[in-house]
Amino acid sequence: MKTCLITGGCGFIGSTLINRLLGRGGIKVINLDLLTYAGDIDNLGEAESDPNYVFAQADIVDTETVESIFENYDIDAVINFAAETHLDRSVKNPVIFGRTNSIGALNVLNVAKRAWEGKGGFKKGAVFIQISTDEVYGALGPTGLFLEGSSIDPRSPYSASKASADVFVQAYGSTYRMPVVIARCSSCYGPKQHREKLVPSLALSALDRKPVQVYGEGLQSRDWIYVDDLCEAIEAIMDSGKANEIYNIGANAEISYKDLVYFIIGRVRPGEENDLVLHSPERRGYWRRFAVDTSKITKELGWTAKTPFSDGFDRTLEWLERSRHRI
């Protein structure tokens, strides 16, 4: 049986992946999560009774705890989700982002290296998967896509902290020949996502009939991927990905901020779009476009995103309507 250590597994993406892996069978999952504001133990309510699921509450910078997990379990794969991810929070308190996203990732990476490294090389089949973001590439102009070989050019404390972790991961692959993979993901949405994130925050504002600001022409653009599609891509990387590679993960579903706002309000409160949208002057430095070329993961691993944004949003909205008073 393969044993997988997932850090940050109580977040909405990590918990979705854990439930998928346990549903596959034949995989033991160790979930290491500090349970900060963004982690919810209830996301894994059904997993608690599964004999192949183990939860450990701890910080990924806690070397002793991470070492004890490798001592107690024969870990075959590490998937590092654990991260501070909110851009505005990174601007207000960048040190926390550096501590968790960079130093924390390095700590888990280093413990895994020591546990897997032997005289004959690294443990057969072992892999360390770093979950990164398309934001490490910087920002695109009005055309083009980021490739895996594109230079990184982080523009925020959040993306800088993630880029730092990526560089450490690549360095361990080059210096020690450690089997590592980096997955750079587009903006993700879906059920169980924290309410401060863009898609749920817009949907909740519409449900509560609260106005939403659109700055300037609202051309800020993101590629949105549904959480199950993203987790399927990560599973494909874990099962068949090549060591020391980078894979871009996206849905080829770019949506401008303005179109996203009008779509969500129109879905939640049809006919009320003009009442709930407020237009304000453009903010300096706010225009950004992020989009990745996913042809590599499609060609090498046969993965493509399957969920249209409208379908994924409807599933997300259904969950928000059920859960809005407790999240």
C-alpha positions in Angstrom: 0.0 0.0 0.0 1.3 3.5 -0.9 1.5 6.0 1.9 1.1 9.7 1.1 1.9 12.6 3.4 -0.3 15.6 2.5 0.5 18.9 4.3 -2.3 21.4 4.6 -4.9 18.7 4.0 -7.7 20.4 5.8 -7.8 23.2 3.3 -10.4 23.0 0.5 -8.0 21.6 -2.2 -6.1 19.3 0.2 -9.3 17.9 1.7 -10.8 17.3 -1.7 -7.6 15.4 -2.8 -7.6 13.3 0.4 -11.2 12.2 0.0 -10.4 11.3 -3.6 -7.3 9.3 -2.7 -9.1 7.4 0.1 -12.0 6.7 -2.3 -9.5 5.0 -4.7 -8.4 2.5 -2.1 -4.9 1.1 -1.6 -3.5 4.5 -0.3 -2.8 5.4 3.3 -3.0 9.2 3.8 -1.2 11.1 6.6 -2.6 14.6 6.9 -0.4 17.2 8.6 -2.2 20.5 9.2 -1.9 23.3 11.7 -5.6 24.2 11.4 -5.2 27.9 10.9 -8.3 30.0 9.9 -8.3 28.5 6.4 -8.2 24.8 7.5 -11.4 23.1 8.5 -11.3 19.6 10.1 -15.0 19.2 9.1 -13.8 19.0 5.5 -12.7 15.5 6.3 -15.6 14.3 8.4 -16.1 11.1 6.5 -12.3 10.4 6.4 -12.0 10.2 10.2 -13.5 6.7 10.3 -11.3 5.4 7.5 -8.5 3.1 8.8 -6.2 4.4 6.1 -6.5 8.1 7.3 -4.3 9.6 10.0 -4.5 13.3 11.1 -1.6 15.1 12.8 -2.1 18.7 13.9 1.2 20.5 13.7 3.2 23.2 11.9 5.3 22.2 8.9 8.2 24.2 10.3 8.2 21.8 13.3 11.1 19.6 12.3 10.6 17.1 15.2 7.0 16.4 14.3 7.7 16.0 10.6 10.6 13.7 11.4 8.4 11.6 13.6 5.9 11.1 10.8 8.6 9.7 8.5 9.9 7.5 11.4 6.4 6.1 12.1 5.2 5.7 8.5 6.9 4.5 5.3 6.1 7.6 3.3 6.2 7.2 -0.5 4.9 10.6 -1.6 4.7 14.1 -0.2 2.2 16.6 -1.6 2.9 20.0 0.0 -0.3 22.1 0.0 0.5 23.8 3.3 0.7 27.6 2.6 -0.6 31.0 3.4 -2.3 32.0 0.2 -4.3 35.2 0.4 -2.6 38.1 -1.5 -4.0 40.9 0.7 -2.8 39.1 3.9 0.7 38.7 2.4 0.9 42.5 1.8 0.0 43.1 5.5 2.2 40.4 7.0 4.8 39.1 4.6 6.9 37.4 7.3 4.3 34.8 8.0 4.2 33.9 4.3 7.9 33.6 4.2 7.9 31.4 7.3 5.2 29.0 6.1 5.5 29.0 2.4 9.3 29.1 2.1 10.9 27.8 5.3 8.1 25.4 6.0 8.3 23.9 2.5 12.1 23.6 2.9 11.7 21.9 6.2 9.4 19.2 4.9 11.6 18.8 1.8 14.8 18.4 3.8 13.2 15.8 6.2 11.9 13.8 3.2 15.4 13.9 1.6 17.0 12.5 4.7 14.4 9.8 5.1 14.5 8.7 1.5 18.2 9.0 0.7 20.3 5.8 0.9 23.6 4.6 -0.3 22.1 3.3 -3.5 20.1 6.5 -4.2 16.6 7.6 -3.3 13.8 5.3 -2.3 12.2 3.7 -5.3 9.0 5.4 -6.4 9.3 8.2 -3.9 8.3 11.7 -5.0 8.0 15.2 -3.4 5.3 17.3 -5.1 5.3 21.0 -4.5 2.0 22.7 -5.1 2.8 26.1 -6.5 1.0 28.9 -8.3 0.9 30.5 -11.7 1.6 33.8 -9.9 5.3 33.0 -9.5 5.6 33.7 -13.3 4.6 37.4 -12.8 2.0 39.0 -15.0 1.2 38.5 -18.7 0.4 41.1 -21.3 -2.9 41.0 -23.2 -1.7 37.9 -25.1 0.4 34.8 -24.6 0.6 32.0 -22.0 3.2 31.0 -19.4 5.2 27.9 -20.2 6.9 25.7 -17.7 10.2 27.2 -18.9 9.1 30.8 -18.5 11.2 32.9 -16.1 9.7 33.5 -12.7 9.0 37.1 -11.7 6.9 37.2 -8.5 5.2 40.5 -7.9 3.8 40.1 -4.4 5.0 38.7 -1.0 2.7 35.7 -1.5 4.1 34.8 -5.0 7.7 35.6 -3.8 7.3 33.1 -0.9 6.0 30.4 -3.3 8.7 31.1 -5.8 11.3 30.7 -3.1 9.9 27.3 -2.2 10.0 26.3 -5.9 13.6 27.3 -6.2 14.5 25.2 -3.1 12.6 22.2 -4.6 14.4 22.6 -7.9 17.8 22.9 -6.1 17.2 19.7 -4.2 16.4 18.0 -7.5 19.6 19.3 -9.1 22.0 19.0 -6.2 20.9 15.7 -4.6 19.0 14.1 -7.5 16.0 14.0 -5.3 12.8 13.0 -7.1 10.8 16.3 -7.0 7.9 17.7 -9.1 6.5 21.3 -9.1 2.8 21.8 -10.0 2.0 25.4 -10.9 -1.7 25.9 -10.7 -4.2 28.4 -11.9 -6.8 30.0 -9.7 -8.9 27.3 -8.1 -12.5 27.4 -6.9 -15.1 24.9 -5.6 -17.0 23.7 -2.6 -15.4 24.2 0.8 -13.3 27.1 -0.2 -12.7 29.8 2.4 -15.2 32.7 2.1 -12.4 35.3 1.7 -11.4 33.9 -1.7 -12.8 35.7 -4.8 -15.4 33.3 -6.1 -17.1 32.5 -2.8 -16.8 36.1 -1.7 -18.6 37.3 -4.8 -21.3 34.7 -4.5 -21.9 35.4 -0.8 -22.1 39.2 -1.6 -24.7 38.4 -4.2 -26.6 36.2 -1.9 -26.6 39.0 0.7 -27.3 41.7 -1.9 -24.1 43.5 -1.1 -22.6 45.7 -3.8 -19.4 44.6 -5.6 -16.7 47.0 -6.9 -15.4 46.8 -10.4 -12.3 48.9 -10.9 -11.8 50.6 -14.2 -12.7 48.3 -17.1 -12.4 45.2 -14.9 -9.9 43.6 -17.3 -7.9 41.8 -14.6 -8.0 38.2 -15.9 -7.5 34.7 -14.4 -7.8 31.2 -15.6 -10.2 29.4 -13.3 -10.0 25.6 -12.6 -12.5 23.6 -10.7 -11.1 21.8 -7.6 -11.8 18.2 -8.7 -10.1 18.9 -12.0 -7.1 20.2 -10.2 -7.0 17.3 -7.9 -7.2 14.9 -10.8 -4.2 16.6 -12.3 -2.2 16.2 -9.1 -3.2 12.5 -8.9 -1.9 12.1 -12.5 1.4 13.7 -11.5 1.7 11.5 -8.4 0.9 8.4 -10.5 2.9 9.1 -13.7 4.7 12.4 -13.5 8.4 12.6 -14.4 10.8 13.5 -11.6 12.5 16.9 -11.7 9.8 18.4 -13.9 7.4 21.3 -13.7 3.7 20.9 -14.8 1.4 23.8 -15.4 -2.2 23.1 -14.4 -5.0 25.2 -15.7 -8.5 24.9 -17.4 -8.0 27.2 -20.3 -10.9 29.2 -19.0 -9.8 32.8 -18.7 -12.4 35.2 -17.3 -12.0 38.9 -16.8 -12.9 40.2 -13.4 -15.8 42.2 -14.8 -17.2 39.2 -16.6 -16.8 37.1 -13.5 -18.7 39.6 -11.4 -21.5 39.9 -13.8 -21.7 36.1 -14.4 -21.9 35.3 -10.6 -24.4 38.1 -9.8 -26.5 37.0 -12.8 -26.4 33.4 -11.7 -27.3 34.3 -8.1 -29.5 37.3 -8.5 -30.7 37.3 -12.2 -31.6 40.8 -13.3 -30.0 42.6 -10.4 -26.5 43.0 -11.9 -26.8 46.7 -12.5 -28.0 47.2 -8.9 -25.2 45.3 -7.3 -22.2 46.3 -9.4 -20.4 49.6 -8.5 -17.8 51.1 -10.9 -14.7 52.9 -9.6 -11.6 54.3 -11.2 -8.8 51.9 -12.0 -6.3 51.3 -9.2 -2.6 51.8 -10.1 -0.8 48.5 -10.6 -4.0 46.5 -10.4 -4.2 45.2 -14.0 -2.9 41.7 -14.1 -3.4 38.7 -16.3 -2.4 35.1 -15.4 -2.7 32.1 -17.7 -0.7 29.0 -18.3 -0.1 26.7 -21.2 -1.2 23.2 -20.2 -0.1 21.3 -23.3 2.8 19.6 -21.4 0.6 17.8 -18.8 -1.9 16.9 -21.5 0.7 15.5 -23.8 2.7 13.6 -21.2 0.1 12.5 -18.7 -3.1 12.7 -20.7 -4.8 15.1 -18.4 -7.2 17.9 -19.4 -9.7 19.9 -17.3 -13.2 18.7 -17.8 -15.5 21.0 -15.8 -16.9 24.2 -17.5 -16.9 27.2 -15.2 -20.7 27.4 -15.3 -21.0 23.8 -14.0 -18.3 24.2 -11.4 -19.8 27.4 -10.1 -23.3 25.9 -9.8 -21.9 23.1 -7.6 -20.0 25.7 -5.6 -23.1 27.9 -5.2 -25.2 24.9 -4.1 -22.6 24.2 -1.3 -22.4 27.9 -0.3 -26.2 28.1 0.0 -26.2 25.1 2.3 -23.2 26.3 4.3 -23.2 30.1 4.3 -24.3 30.5 7.9 -21.5 28.4 9.3 -18.5 29.3 7.2 
